[in-house]
């Protein structure tokens, strides 16, 4: 049994750990595991190669992905998918593992009915990897914990200089349309305010939220010398514009207030994966390759927790298998705020605003 594995979409710390688990467990099961370079782009071009144990062992503790990742504009087309199916036949793949986020798993679903060289149907398994934690049917995605730790470390450093100069820092973090990363890192970093797309606020309301946080911090007898504001990437308000509006709003109440902006950007994506991400990726990879070897297909392996309804897998009590179609539907509902988990998160986000001002 020849199994292809690819990493697709935005890279996430821990992807290499998942690759290592797939390669080592696959070898122990007697499978031939090959890597597909640069995601679906490499699949279209037939760029497959062997994965040596030394390579995956060395990559285990590194961020990024040794296979590379890319976003393909050709693969979603009928012609692109036909080309991918040709590669599957030519390379005699019996199974395919896709490590990535929403778009990557959409591609996995599109290939779940592909035919293999012996006339069977391709076995397909997905592993959730996204620092945004914006996938349904899993409580946690690979890369989230490392990204949060990176943000917290950066904010701790920023707070040192902010305190020295009595400054307010607005720090923008990644997350696309999800505020999960911003909220969790804001709590862990001890932020004074957090701006989230889920709040549905207007520009004026966001400006007022930051101004109130500054006034609450500087006008009380606390001796506080800094204000930290975490802004989610999904908040559609440019940081420079936000800063200018806040400066104008507090011009009379806090004369001489000093505000600065830091956009962490892709710094959040990189770095050595934490122990949690290494373990999460390893367990997801182990369960996925074992399930494919046993004949299962068309699923994503998710981490059990809030919002995950299916029963634990027989390979790991914390791993839950959900059909890819259900994963994508649940993800869409979650991003629209229609799931129970999304409503709970919204409630927590609303409650946190008043708590952070204390």
Secondary structure, DSSP 8 states (H G I E B T S, - for coil): -EEEEEE-SS--TTHHHHHHHHHHHHHHTT-EEEEETTHHHHHHHT-EEE--HHHHHHHTT-SS-TT-----SSTTSHHHHHHHHHHHHHTT-SEEEEEESHHHHHHHHHTTT-B-TTS-B-EEEEEEB-TT---TT-S--BTHHHHHHHHHHHHHHHHHHHHHHTEEEEEEE--TT--HHHHHHHHHHT-SEEE-GGG---HHHHHHHHHHHHHHHHSSTT---EEEEEEETTS-S-HHHHHHHHHHHTTTTSTT-EEEEEE-GGGGT-S---HHHHHHHHHHHHHHHHHHHTT--SEEEEE-STT--S-B-SS-TTEEEEEHHHHHHHHHHHHTT-SHHHHHHHHHHHHHHHHHT-
